[in-house]
C-alpha cells in the first residue's frame, strides 16, 4: 500500500506513546514461537561497529537466500554472519560473539554460534531485523519487497507534515521519509518490531520529531495525520506470522482495513 496525503486541520497533540518493553514483555501469538526480545543498547553498539567496519549487505528473497547458503561451506566474513546469517566459530569472530552476547541475540548451533538478527545496508543507513529464516511468530522481515516499497515512495511528494508509518516493522519507510516530515510516528502491534525500530532510529540518528507507538493500525494514536504510509502483509500465511499474514480469507483483511 502506498502513502496517502490527507488535507487536515492543525493536528492535536499526540497521545503519550508507550515505549515497548524490550526485555521481559511477551506477546501472545496465534501460532508459532516467539523469540526473546533483543536489548536495543547492545544492538546499537553492534550496528555502529558494523558501520565502522564498512559492513554492506542487500537482502535477497528467501528462496535465493536458501540457494546461496546451500552453496557456502564456510563463514568467512561479516556479510556471512549478519547478511547470510551463517553459523560461525567464536575463535574466528571473538568480537562478534562479544557484541551478540551483550545484545542477547546469540544462540548455539551445534559447536558453532549464530546471530538471531541480520543487518541490511541501504545507502549510508543500516537496519537491524530478524535472522534467517523468519519462522517465529513475531519475526521482523526486511527484504526485496521493502526495497520496492521505498522505490514506490519516491513518487510521494514532500513535505509530509505529520506522518505515520502503520505496521512499520523495522521502521525503514518512516525513517526514510522523516527528513521531510514535521513529526513521524512509527507504529506497530509487535513489541519486537518496535524494539528493532528503536535501534534503527538510533543508528539513523533520528531527530526528536520521530516516535514509536504500539498500536493496532490507528487504534492507539490520536490526532489527524497529513500522510499515512503502510506496507502491510497481503498473503494468507498458514503459520499466521504477524509480518506475513494479512488476515481475512485471502490475506487482504489488513490492507482493506487500512
N, C-alpha and C positions, 0 to 999 in steps of 0.2 A: 504494500500500500504506500503510495507516495504521500508527500506532505500536502496539506491544505492550508490556505491562508484565509483567516477569518477576520471580518470587519467588526471589531468590538469596541466597546467603550473603555474608559480608563480602568485598568484591572484593579480588582480589590486585593487586599493583602493576601499572600499565600498562607494557607493553613499551616501551622507549625508542622514541620516534617519530622517523621520518626526515623532516626538513623537505625539501620538494620543491626540487629545483634550479630556479631561476627565471630563469636567463639562458642556460645552454648545454645543459641536458639536453633530449633529444628522445625522443619515443615512436615506436613502430613501428605505425602504423595499419593496419587491414585494407585499407582503401581510402581515397582522398581525400587532401587536402593538409593538412599540419599548419601551424598558424600559429606565428609566432615567439612565444616566451613573454614576457609583459609584465614590467616592472620594478615590483614592488609599491610601493617608496617613492615613485616618481613618480605612480602611480595613487592612492596615499593622499593625496598633496598635492593632486592634481586633485579627488578626491572631497570633501575638506574645503573646497576653494574653491567647488565647486558648492553645497555646503550653505550656505555664507556668502552665496552669490548667490540663495538661495531656489529652486534648481532643483527641479522636480517633474515626474515623468512616470510614468504607469502603462502597462505594456505591453499590447498587443492581440495577437490571433492573427496569424500570418504572412500569412494571406490578407488580413485587414483592413489590416495594415501596408502591404502592396503596393498596395492600392487608395488609401490615404491619400497615400503618397509619389508615386503616379502623378498626383495632382491638384496637387501642390505644384510651383511653378515657381521658388521662391527660398528659400534658407536664411536665416531671419530672426532666430532666437534660439537659446539653448542647448538648448531642447527639440528643435529641428530637428537640431542637431548630435549630441546624445547620446541622444535618445529616438527620433526618426525616423531618425537616423543618415544624414543627407543630407550630400553634399559641401559644402564651404564655401570661401569666399575668405579667404585668410590676412589680407588687408588689412582685412577687416571683423572678424575674430576673431583678432587677433595673440596675445592671452593664451592662448587655447585652443590654438593651434598650439605655443606655447612649452611648455605642460604636456604635450601629447601627444608632443612630441619627447623630452622628459625621460623619459617613461614608455615610449618606444619602441613606441608604438601609433598611429603616424601613417603614412598611406600616401597616395600621389598618385593622383588620378583625373582624368586629363587636365590641365587648367590649374588644377584645384582640389585641395583636400586632403580627407581623410576619416579619421574616427576608426575604429580597429579594435575599439573597445569601446563599449558602451552603459551607461547608468546608469538604474536604476529606483528610485523613491522609494516606500517603504512606511511610511506614518505619518511618524515622525521619522527613520527609518532610510534609508540609501542603500546600494544594492548595485550592484557592477560585474559585468558579464557580457559575453559575446561580441557583436560587432557583427552587424548585419543585412546579408545573410542568413546564417544559421548553416549554412554549407555545408562548413566544414572538418571533418576527421575528429575533431578534439578540441574542437569548439565547446562552449561552456557556455551552455545555454539557460535563460532566465528569462522566463516568460510567464503567461498566464491559468491554465494547469494548476498552476503554482506557487502562485498565489493561492488556487485551490480547495483545494490540499493544506493550506495554512495554515489555512483556514477549518475543514477537517475536523479538524485537530489541536486545535482548541478543545474538542473532545469528549474529549480525553485528559487525565484529571485529574492535577494535580501532587500531591506532588512526584515528580520523575523519577529521583532518585538518580543513579546512573552511567548516562549516556545516550550512545548512538552514533547518528549520522545516516549511514546507509550510502548511498553514492552521493550525497554532499552537494551536488555541483555548485557553486553559488555560496555554499553554506553557510547559506542563508536559514532553513531549517527548524530546524536545530540551534541557530543563534543566536537564533531566535525563542523557543525553549524554554529557553535557557541560564539565565535568571534563577531558574528553579525546579529546577535540577539541581545536584548536588554536583560532578559532573565531566562534561564534554562532549567527545566525540571526533567530529570532522568528518572522515569518511573518504571517499576516492575513489581510483579507479585512475588518474585523469588528473592529471598534474602541472599542466596548465593550470588545471583546476578548483581545485586546491589553492592555486595562486598567486592566483587571484581570491578564494578563501576567505580567505586571509591578509589581503588588502586589506580585505575586508568585516569581518573581525574587528577590524581597527584602526579603521575608520570607525564601528563599533558600540561601540567601547570595551569589547570582550570582556575578561572577567577572566582571571586566571591559571589558572582551572579549565577553560579551553577550549583544546583542542589540535587539530592536524591530523595525519592519518596517511594515508600512501599504502598502500592495502590493496585487495585483490580480495575484496569483501564482508568477511568476518571473518578472512581467512587470515593477515593480518599484524598483528593486535591481540590482546592477551592479556587474560585475566581475564573474569569474568562481567559482564553489563550488566543493570541494572534495567529500562531502557527502550530499545527499538530502534525507530527510525523510518526509513522509506525511501519514496521516491517514484521507483521505478525506471522505466526506459523499458518500454513494453509494446507496442511496434509492431515490425513487420518492415521495416527500412529497407534499401532496395536499395544505398545508399551505405555501410551499416554504420557510421554515425556513433555514437560511444560514447554520447552523450546520448539518442539516439533509438532505437537498435536493441536490443531486449530479448533477442535470441538465440532459438534454437530455431526450429521450423518456423513458428510463428505469432507470434513475438516475445515469448513469455511465459516463455522459459527462465530469465531472471534473476529474475523475480518468483517463480517456483516455487522457485528455489534459495534465495532469501531466506526 
